[in-house]
Amino acid sequence: MAFLIIAAVAAYFLLKEHTAHVAGYLPFLLLAACPLMHLFMHRGHGHGGHDHAARQGKEGAAASKEQKQ
């Protein structure tokens, strides 16, 4: 916990003193965030060879039968 506090204080002073240097890298950080978010945020979506299309087709057919009745 102490390390996180020290790192936060160091980051604050680093950004405060070197804002002009850091501002030049912001567009690159934004571009780097897109693939990183894609890698780390798609873990829980069930991507991994499952046959989602076939399962959705069965669910869709069952829903359409219920609507007709």
N, C-alpha and C positions, 0 to 999 in steps of 0.2 A: 504494500500500500504506500509506503514511504517512497519507493522508487517511482510510482506513478505520479505522485505529487511533485517530486523533483523534476521528472520529465515534463510535466505540464508547465511548471514555472520556467524551465529552460526553453521550452518551445515558445512560450509567450514572449520572453525577452528576445529570442532569436528572430521571431517574426516582427517584433516591434522595431528592432534595430536594422533589420535587413528587408524591409517591406519592398523596396525597389527591386532587389534581387529576386525575391520570391514571386513577385507579381509577373515577371517574365515567364515563369514556368507554369502558371495557372492553366493556360490553354492545353498544355501537354498533360497536366494532371487530369483535366477533364476528359481528354481522349483516352488516357490510360484507365480511367474509372469504368468506362463502358465494358471492355472485355473482362475486367476483374469482377465487376458486378455480375456479368453473365456467368462466369465460372463459379462464383461462390453462392449465388442466390438461386441457382436452378437445381440445387441438390435435392430438395424436397418435392419436386414435381413429378417424380416417378419416371423420369427418363432413364431407360436402361433396357430396352429391348422388349418391353411389355407390349401386348397387342391392344392398344387403346382403341383403335379404329373399330375392331371387331366387337369389342365390348360396348362401345357407344352405339354401334349399329343394332345390337340386340336390345339395348335400353330404349332406343328410338322406336323400334318396331313394337315393343310392349306398350309404350306411351301412345302410339297411334291407334292401337287396338282399343285401349281404354277410352280414347276420345270418340271413336266410332260408336261405341256402345252407349 
